[in-house]
C-alpha cells in the first residue's frame, strides 16, 4: 500500500500553492501510482518513482482553501491523504497616494486582498520592489525613481506577486510626474495684488505657487492654470520688498526658483 509522507509545492517549497504549480508527493510504494486525487479532481501524474510522484495542480482547483491529496495505484488501492492548501490570488484596490516624483519615487501603500505571501510589487515598466507584507490587505513600499521618463506624466500599473499568483495589471494605477520648470515671469516685478504670467513646462496639476521675499519669508499665491505651460498668478501680500523668487510645485516636486522683484 502506498503511503504519502509529505507534499511539497516546488514554487513555494511548502504544502501551499496555486493552480499550475508542480507538486511533489513524497512517500513509499508509490511506483504503481496511476492517479493523483486532488480533492474531487483526478489528475494524471507527470512522473512516478517508488518514492516520489509529481503532478500539476489542476485549474479546477478551488480559489482557496484546504484540499485532500492522495494517490491511487493500478490495482485501485488508494493511499492515505494529506492536506494541500490552495492560496488565493491577490487583488489590488487602490493606493495611499495617486502620484510620485519621477526623480525620486516615494512611499506608497498598496491596498487589496490576499497579500500575506507577497514577494514583490511590480511598478509597470519602472521595475519591481521586494516586499514582505504583514497584513493581508495592505503593504507599504518605496516606489523607485523613473529616471528615463520623458512625458510630464507617466501612468504605471501596480501589481503584487504572491504565492497565489500576480494580481491583474491595470486595476490599480499610479502617476509619475516630472518636476515643473519655470522659463520666464512677465513682468519680472510687481506688488501685492498684481497679476503676472508664469511660463514654463510641466504645469500639470499644479498645487502650489510660492513667493519668497528678500528676507526668505514665503507666501503662497492664488493662481489660475491657463495651460500645461502657463499660469496667471496673483502676487500675494505680506512680503518684504526687494529681490525674491517664485517656485511652482506639482507631484513631481518644486520647480527652479525664478527671480521676481517685490515692489
C-alpha positions as CSV (number, residue, x, y, z in Angstrom):
1,X,0.0,0.0,0.0
2,X,1.3,3.4,-1.0
3,X,2.0,5.8,1.9
4,X,2.4,9.6,1.5
5,X,4.7,11.3,3.9
6,X,4.8,14.9,2.6
7,X,3.6,17.3,-0.1
8,X,5.9,19.9,-1.5
9,X,5.0,22.6,-3.9
10,X,8.1,23.3,-5.9
11,X,7.4,27.0,-6.2
12,X,6.7,27.7,-2.5
13,X,8.6,24.7,-1.0
14,X,5.6,24.2,1.3
15,X,2.3,22.4,1.1
16,X,0.7,25.5,-0.3
17,X,0.4,26.8,-3.8
18,X,-1.8,27.7,-6.7
19,X,-3.2,26.2,-9.9
20,X,-0.4,25.4,-12.4
21,X,2.2,24.7,-9.7
22,X,4.1,21.4,-9.7
23,X,3.8,19.4,-6.5
24,X,6.0,16.6,-5.3
25,X,4.3,13.8,-3.4
26,X,6.9,12.0,-1.2
27,X,6.4,8.6,0.3
28,X,6.8,4.9,-0.1
29,X,5.5,2.2,-2.5
30,X,4.4,4.9,-5.0
31,X,5.7,3.2,-8.2
32,X,2.3,1.9,-9.3
33,X,0.6,5.2,-9.0
34,X,-1.7,6.0,-11.9
35,X,-3.8,8.8,-10.5
36,X,-3.5,11.7,-8.1
37,X,-6.7,12.5,-6.2
38,X,-6.7,16.3,-5.7
39,X,-9.9,16.8,-3.8
40,X,-12.6,15.6,-6.2
41,X,-10.4,16.0,-9.3
42,X,-8.5,13.1,-10.8
43,X,-5.0,14.2,-12.0
44,X,-2.6,12.3,-14.2
45,X,0.9,12.4,-12.6
46,X,3.8,13.8,-14.6
47,X,6.3,11.5,-13.1
48,X,6.3,8.4,-10.9
49,X,9.0,6.6,-8.9
50,X,8.9,4.4,-5.9
51,X,9.4,7.3,-3.5
52,X,8.1,10.3,-5.4
53,X,5.1,11.3,-7.6
54,X,4.8,14.7,-9.3
55,X,1.7,16.4,-10.6
56,X,0.4,19.8,-11.6
57,X,-2.3,21.5,-9.5
58,X,-5.3,21.5,-11.8
59,X,-7.1,24.6,-13.0
60,X,-10.2,23.2,-11.5
61,X,-8.7,23.7,-8.0
62,X,-10.7,25.9,-5.7
63,X,-9.8,29.5,-5.4
64,X,-8.5,29.0,-1.9
65,X,-8.7,26.5,1.0
66,X,-7.7,23.0,2.0
67,X,-7.8,20.1,-0.4
68,X,-7.0,16.4,0.4
69,X,-4.4,14.8,-1.8
70,X,-4.0,11.0,-2.1
71,X,-2.8,8.6,-4.9
72,X,-4.4,5.6,-6.4
73,X,-2.5,2.6,-7.8
74,X,-3.0,0.5,-10.9
75,X,-4.8,-2.1,-8.7
76,X,-7.2,0.5,-7.4
77,X,-5.7,0.9,-3.9
78,X,-5.8,4.4,-2.5
79,X,-3.1,5.8,-0.1
80,X,-3.6,7.9,2.9
81,X,-4.4,11.6,2.3
82,X,-2.5,14.7,3.3
83,X,-3.7,18.4,3.1
84,X,-2.7,20.8,0.5
85,X,-3.7,24.5,0.8
86,X,-4.6,26.4,-2.3
87,X,-3.6,30.1,-1.9
88,X,-6.0,32.7,-3.2
89,X,-4.8,35.0,-6.0
90,X,-4.1,38.6,-4.8
91,X,-6.2,41.6,-5.9
92,X,-5.4,45.3,-5.7
93,X,-8.0,48.0,-4.9
94,X,-6.1,51.3,-4.5
95,X,-3.2,53.3,-3.1
96,X,-2.4,55.8,-0.4
97,X,-1.1,58.3,-2.9
98,X,-2.0,58.8,-6.6
99,X,1.4,60.1,-7.8
100,X,5.1,60.2,-7.0
101,X,8.1,62.2,-8.3
102,X,9.8,60.7,-11.3
103,X,13.1,61.9,-9.9
104,X,12.8,60.3,-6.5
105,X,9.9,57.9,-6.4
106,X,8.4,57.7,-2.9
107,X,6.5,55.8,-0.3
108,X,3.3,54.1,-1.4
109,X,0.8,51.9,0.5
110,X,-0.9,49.4,-1.8
111,X,-4.4,48.1,-0.7
112,X,-6.1,44.9,-1.7
113,X,-6.6,41.3,-0.6
114,X,-4.5,38.1,-0.1
115,X,-1.1,39.9,0.3
116,X,0.4,37.8,3.1
117,X,2.5,35.6,0.9
118,X,3.6,38.6,-1.2
119,X,7.1,38.6,-2.7
120,X,7.3,41.7,-4.9
121,X,5.3,44.7,-6.2
122,X,5.6,45.5,-9.9
123,X,5.5,49.1,-10.9
124,X,4.7,49.0,-14.6
125,X,7.8,49.4,-16.8
126,X,9.7,51.1,-14.0
127,X,10.7,48.0,-12.1
128,X,9.9,45.7,-9.1
129,X,10.3,46.1,-5.4
130,X,10.7,43.3,-2.9
131,X,8.1,43.3,-0.2
132,X,7.2,41.2,2.9
133,X,3.6,42.0,3.8
134,X,2.5,41.7,7.4
135,X,-1.2,42.4,6.7
136,X,-3.4,40.6,4.2
137,X,-5.0,43.9,3.0
138,X,-2.1,46.2,2.5
139,X,1.7,46.6,2.0
140,X,3.9,49.7,2.1
141,X,6.9,50.0,-0.3
142,X,9.1,52.7,-1.8
143,X,8.2,53.2,-5.5
144,X,11.5,53.5,-7.4
145,X,12.5,56.6,-9.4
146,X,11.8,56.7,-13.1
147,X,14.9,58.5,-14.5
148,X,14.2,57.7,-18.1
149,X,10.8,59.4,-18.1
150,X,10.2,61.9,-21.0
151,X,6.5,62.8,-20.7
152,X,5.4,65.1,-17.9
153,X,3.1,62.4,-16.5
154,X,3.7,58.6,-16.9
155,X,1.0,56.3,-15.7
156,X,2.1,52.9,-14.4
157,X,0.2,49.9,-13.3
158,X,0.8,48.4,-9.8
159,X,0.7,44.7,-9.3
160,X,1.7,42.3,-6.5
161,X,3.0,38.8,-6.9
162,X,2.3,36.3,-4.1
163,X,2.4,32.5,-3.8
164,X,-1.2,32.7,-5.2
165,X,-0.1,34.4,-8.4
166,X,0.1,38.0,-9.7
167,X,-2.8,40.5,-9.4
168,X,-4.4,41.9,-12.6
169,X,-2.5,44.6,-14.4
170,X,-4.3,47.9,-15.0
171,X,-6.6,47.6,-11.9
172,X,-4.5,50.0,-9.7
173,X,-2.5,52.8,-11.3
174,X,0.0,55.4,-10.1
175,X,1.3,58.5,-11.9
176,X,4.9,59.6,-12.1
177,X,5.4,63.3,-12.5
178,X,8.4,65.2,-13.8
179,X,9.2,68.4,-11.9
180,X,7.9,71.6,-13.4
181,X,10.3,74.2,-14.8
182,X,9.8,78.0,-15.0
183,X,11.2,79.6,-18.1
184,X,10.0,83.2,-17.6
185,X,7.9,85.5,-15.5
186,X,6.2,88.6,-17.0
187,X,6.5,91.1,-15.7
188,X,9.6,90.4,-13.6
189,X,8.4,92.7,-10.8
190,X,5.2,93.7,-9.1
191,X,3.3,94.5,-6.0
192,X,0.7,92.7,-3.9
193,X,-2.5,92.1,-6.0
194,X,-0.8,92.4,-9.4
195,X,-1.4,89.6,-11.9
196,X,1.6,88.1,-13.6
197,X,2.2,85.4,-16.1
198,X,4.4,82.5,-15.3
199,X,5.6,80.5,-18.3
200,X,7.3,77.1,-18.2
201,X,6.8,73.4,-18.7
202,X,5.2,70.6,-16.7
203,X,2.5,72.7,-15.2
204,X,0.2,69.7,-14.8
205,X,-1.9,69.5,-11.6
206,X,-0.1,72.4,-10.0
207,X,-0.9,72.6,-6.3
208,X,1.1,75.5,-5.0
209,X,2.8,78.6,-6.3
210,X,5.2,80.1,-3.7
211,X,6.8,83.6,-3.5
212,X,9.9,84.0,-1.4
213,X,10.9,87.6,-0.4
214,X,14.3,89.2,0.2
215,X,14.1,88.1,3.9
216,X,13.5,84.4,2.9
217,X,9.8,84.7,4.1
218,X,7.4,82.8,1.9
219,X,3.7,83.2,0.9
220,X,1.5,81.0,-1.3
221,X,-0.3,82.7,-4.2
222,X,-3.7,82.4,-5.8
223,X,-3.2,81.2,-9.4
224,X,-5.2,80.2,-12.5
225,X,-3.9,77.5,-14.8
226,X,-4.0,78.5,-18.5
227,X,-2.3,75.5,-19.9
228,X,0.5,73.0,-19.2
229,X,3.0,75.7,-19.9
230,X,1.4,78.9,-18.4
231,X,-0.2,80.2,-15.2
232,X,-1.7,83.5,-14.2
233,X,-0.6,84.3,-10.7
234,X,-1.7,87.0,-8.2
235,X,1.2,88.4,-6.2
236,X,0.4,87.8,-2.5
237,X,0.6,90.4,0.2
238,X,2.7,90.4,3.4
239,X,6.1,90.1,1.8
240,X,9.2,92.4,2.1
241,X,10.1,94.5,-0.9
242,X,13.2,93.6,-2.8
243,X,14.7,90.7,-4.8
244,X,12.8,87.5,-4.4
245,X,11.7,84.4,-6.4
246,X,8.8,82.3,-7.5
247,X,8.5,78.5,-7.5
248,X,5.8,76.2,-8.8
249,X,5.1,72.8,-7.2
250,X,3.5,69.7,-8.5
251,X,3.6,66.0,-7.5
252,X,6.9,66.0,-9.4
253,X,8.5,68.4,-6.9
254,X,9.5,72.0,-6.9
255,X,10.5,74.0,-10.0
256,X,13.5,76.2,-10.2
257,X,13.3,79.5,-8.3
258,X,12.7,82.2,-10.9
259,X,13.8,85.7,-9.9
260,X,11.0,88.2,-9.1
261,X,11.3,91.6,-7.5
262,X,8.6,92.7,-5.0
263,X,7.9,96.4,-5.1
